[in-house]
Structures are given as structure tokens and as C-alpha cells.
Amino acid sequence: MAELRNLEDGFVGFDASKNENVFVVCPVKCFCGDNPCQSQLSFHLGSTSTFFCRRCYATKDSAEDVADRRVKGDTLRIVCELRNLALDENASNQDIQNLRRQHGIKETCPVFFELKSIDMHKHTPVESLHTFLLGMVKYLTRDTFEHYIYGAQKKNIYAFIETFDFSSFGRRLLGNFVKHHKSFVGRDFKLMIQFIPIVFYFVRLRRDVLDCWVAAADVAKLLYMKETSAGHQESLKTAISDLISVYLELDEDYYRSQSFIT
């Protein structure tokens, strides 16, 4: 930690190519990790809590609206309150749990909050594996096969995949994924999302469900581009917004009752 502070504040070094002293500044700009790790770094209670987002105060009921942003100073103040409650002989464990749930904050020990150059609520990038492939795509796959795919369609999907040309993908997806999709890992969903909308189109999947898969494929295309250009972030935001909109239109009451990784 001392070394990170030293890099943030700057120090004098020697540039051998110029044969002179130079001032070196190298502040931390972001921390990458999976969702549980980033929640811990942000003093966040986790994605299953009422306030499931480490960046704002959105809840399941208010996720469609813009929620108040989390502020580093407010988070540190609440963490201080939690630690004081833990030392208070008159406070119960229930008091501590209530305060945690009220703000979606847990008093972990991420010392990186001491750095001036970084705000963990803003500078922990979204991790696409668990958020998208093992989140939205996984749940959409489950719900499609449990609620919208029937006997004859399953046989047709198997036949289409068995005859599909996977030469441009480097690996193939077995046709029996109709039966074994629940055991898929991230790389399987990443491969599937690139071609499955075409298969669902030919087996005449219900139009609104097919629209969800097309929207998910649009998001995947933007998430896994090797190079980005100007306007990429806005295009991604639009694609994600479109995906959420068509996803909720399937059965709003049903999807509001589900738990999603966000």
C-alpha cells in the first residue's frame, strides 16, 4: 500500500537515456476483478442484496430508473458507523445487519479506499463474464428452453446444430446442448450467442423471444470487439438498453420476480 501511495504522490527517478532526474507519477486508475471481488473492494454487500449495484442505489423495483450514485465519502461515513456499532456494547447484531441492508454496505477492509486517485464505485469496470455470459445469457437460455421451446423445436435445433459449419469459430457446440445447457460454462455461452439467433429463427421461435436473442447478440458483438472506435460506448449503452427493454416485455411480472447478476 505504501508503494501505491508513493506512485500516486510521485517521486524523483533517474532517466539514463537523458542522463537527468525525472519526476515519476503513476496513480492507480482502475481495479479489475470479478463481481464478488469488486463488491468487496467497494465495501458493497453484494449483488444479492436489496441495493445490488456497487455504483448506485438501484433496487429491483427501481432498476429501470436512474438511481442516486454512490459517493466515496458517504460510503466511508457509513462504514465508520458500522464499525462504531460493532464496538458499542448496547448495539445488537441485528442493528448492524439493518444498517448494512439499509445502504447495501459491508465493513470489509479494502485499504485501496485510502488512495486519492481512485473511487472504487466508479473505477471497478463491469466484468462481462459473470454479468453478461453467466448472467443475462445464461438466464435467457434457461428460460427459453423451459418456457418457449417445445418437443419438435428441440429436435430441429439439434439437427441444425449438428449440420452447422463451425469452421470459422475454432470449436463446435454439440447438438445435445439442448439437453445439457445447464452445465454450460462461459466459453460455451460466448460461442452460442454468436450463432443461436439464426438457429432460433429457422425453428420459428416466438418472435418476442427471438428479439431478445438478437438484442443479446448485438450486445455480445460490442462487448467482445478486438478494437473500438469513437462512439463505441454510446452504441453499447443503446444495445444494453434495447436488450433490457425487450427482455422485460416477455413477461414483466415474471422477470421482476427473478434475481439477476447486474
Secondary structure, 3 states (H helix, E strand, C coil): CHHHHHHHHCEEEEECCCCEEEEECCCCCCCCCCHHHHHHHCCECCCCCCCCCCCECCCCCCCCCCCCECCHHHHHHHHHHHHHHHHCCCCCHHHHHHHHHHHCECCCCCHHHHCCCCCCCCCCCCCHHHHHHHHHHHHHHHHHHHHHCCHHHHHHHHHHHHHCCCCCCCCCCCCCHHHHHHHCCHHHHHHHCCCHHHHHHHCCCCHHHHHHHHHHHHHHHHHCCCCCCCCHHHHHHHHHHHHHHHHHHHCHHHHHCCCCCC
